[in-house]
């Protein structure tokens, strides 16, 4: 039989529910602020209107859970499985969704999820598209198929998973972000053509970068380092 919130409080310290079996538990309106639910089993749980502000739900299993109207501000949902969860009207402002699985989740009227349109609004544009920046020889070596030269077009398969911060694709960002991440390395100005914007994926918790499937290299904006990119 499903547990209710009163039973839960009697059985365990509500502040530390690490790995707890709360599958199908009735936690309607429960006060779980700052609770440690790391790795907890919450499959099918009723968390309607629950207060989960700043709760640690890292790696929690929330498949099919009802989180309608739940307050998840500042909650850590990294690597949580939210497959089929109902997040209608939930407040996810400041929540960490890195690596979270939101397949088939209902996010209707959910608050605090930054849209790609909002994220990209601050980027430069020209008549042909969105201007972005990339360090070609940054953390990883570029694919052998890429031609690194002004005017060359880079193509890559884009991971559609918004829960992954740095997935497959051509990861790009603002010039300031790239310069801060790769000090002393050459930075390329690139363009994503308007027609290629539908392939762009902006992670839920982007650290500053996003990924595209097709990018044109324009020029190196740190001329003193041209020799680096020429290698």
N, C-alpha and C positions, 0 to 999 in steps of 0.2 A: 504494500500500500504506500502511496506517495506520502512523504514526510511534509509536515507544515513547518512554518518558521519557529513556532514555539518548541516543537520537538527538537528541532535543530539546535536551538539555544541550550536546551537541557542536556543534550548529548555531547556537544563540543563547544570549545571556545570560539565564538563567532568571529573573532578577529583573526584566527588562524585555522583555515579550512583547507590547507594544502592537501591535494590529492583526495579530498573527501568525495564519497559517493553520494551525490545529490541528484541522481537521475530521477526525473519525473517529480521532483520535490515541489511542493507548493510554497513558493517564496513571494507570493503576491505582496507588493508594497514593502518588502523587507528592507530594513536599514542595514546595508552592507558596505557602508562607507569605509574605505581604506582596508577592507577585509582582504586577507591573503587567501585567494582561491587558486593558487598556482596548481595547474594540472588537475583541477577538480573535474569530476564527471557531472555535468549539468545537462546531459542529453534529455530533451523533452521537458525540462524544468519550467515551471510557471514563474517568471520573474516580472510579471506585469506591474509596471509602475515602481519597480524596485529602485532603491537609491544605491548605486554602485560607484559613486564618485570616488576617484583615486583608488579603486579596488585593483588588486593584482590578479588578473585573469590570464596570465601568461600560460600558453599551452592548454588552456581549459577546453573541454569538449562541450560545446554548446549547440550541438546539432539538434535542430528542431525546437530549440528553446523559444519560449514566448517572452520577448523583451519589449513588448509594446509599451511605449511611454517611459521606458527605463531611463534613469539619469546616469549616463556613463561618462560624464565629463572627467577628463584626466585619467580615465581607467587605462590600464595596460592590457591590451588585447593581443599583444604580439604572439604570433603562432597559434592563436586560438582557432578552433574549428567552429565556424558559425554557419555551416552548411544548412540551408533550409530554415535558418532562424528567422523569427518575426521581429524586426526592428522598427516597425511602424511608429513614427513619432518619437523615436529614441533620440536622446541628446548625446552626440558623440564628439562634442567640442573638446579638442585637446586630447582625445583618446589616441593611444598608440595602436595602429592597425598593421604594423609591419609584419609581413608574413601571415596575416590572418586569412583564413579561407572563408570567403563570403559567397561561395557558389549557391545560387538559388535563394539567397537571403532576401527578405523583403525590406527594402530601405525606403519605402514610401513615406514622405514627409519627415524623414530623419534629419536632424539638425547637426551642423558642425562639420559636415563632410565637404571639403573644398572641391569645387568642380574644376575641370581642366580649363574652362573659360576664365574662371577667376584667377587661376594660377598663371596663365599665359598673358593675362592683361597687362602685366608690367614689362613685357619684353618688347624690344625694338622691332619695327617692321619697315619694309620698303614696299614698292609697288608690286613686287613679285612674291613676297612672302614674309615669314617670321625669321628674324635674325637671331642666331644663337651662337654659342661658342663651345669649343671642344679642344681638349689636349689629346692629340692623336697618340702620342707616346706617353700615356699616363700610367695607370696601374697595370694595364695589360698591353701586350703587343697587338697591333691591328691585324685583321685578317690579311692573308697574303693576296687575296683578290682585290683589295682596295688599292686604287691608284691615288697616291697622296700628292696632289698638285692643284693649283688654282683652277677652278672650273670643273674638277672631277666630281662625279656623283658617287656617294657611298650608299650601298644598299645592304640592309640586314633584316632578318625576321624579328618582329617585335613580339615580346611576351605580353599578352593582354592582362596579366595579373596585376591589378593595382595594389595588391598587398605586398608586392615585391619592389623594394626601393631601387635596386640596380639589376634589372633583368636583361634578357637578351634584347638587342636593338642597338641603335646608335644613341648612346647616352650623351646628352648635351645640357647646357645650363647657361646662366648669365655669365658675362665676362668676369664680373667680380667674384662669383663663386668659383669658377675654374682657376682664376689667379690665386685664390686663397688655398685651394686644394693642391695645386701643383706649382708651388713657387719656383721660379727660375726656369720653367719649361715653356716652350713655345705654345701659343694659343692661336687657334684658327677661328676666324669668323666664318660662319656657315649660314646657309639659308634653307629653311624648310618651305617649299613652294606651297601656295594656298591649297592646291589640289591634293597635296600629300598630308595635310593636317588631320584628315580622318584616321590615319594610322598612328597618330601620336597617343602615347599612354602616359598619364601623369599619376604617379603613385599616391595613395591616400596620405602617406606621411613622408612626402618628398623632402629630402634634406636640402633640396635646391636644384636637383637635376630631374630630367624626364627623358623619355626615349622616343625615337622616331624610326621609321622604316626606310626613309630616303632623305638624304641630306646632300646639298651641294657645297663643296669647299670654295670659299671666296678668296680669302687672303690671310696671311699670318699678321696678327696685330701686335706682335712683339718683334719688330724687324731685326733687332740685334741677335735673335736666336734662330734666324732663318737656317743657319748651317745645321742645327739640330734636326729639323724636319727634312732636310735634304739627304740625310743619311739613309 
